[in-house]
Amino acid sequence: FFEYIYLYQSMVMFQIDQKTKDCSKIALTEAWDPFDIPDNSTFEDQYFIGGPGDNVEVQEWSDRKPARQR
């Protein structure tokens, strides 16, 4: 299991092995590409990932017709 920290202003990424705690410094070779939702996307669902007190709310989008009928 790895954790990644991206520092695009410095063009470097840190890869941290959660088991061994080893950290690797890796040069980034591509510029920042923002994570976005394409204009033709369809909202699919919204839910929480994680457990009590340690979760994140996420949205699921796709570029296909809705999989669920509401």
Secondary structure, DSSP 8 states (H G I E B T S, - for coil): -EEEEEETTTTEEEEEETTT--EEEEE--S--------TT-EEEEEEEEEETTEEEEEEEEESSS-SS--
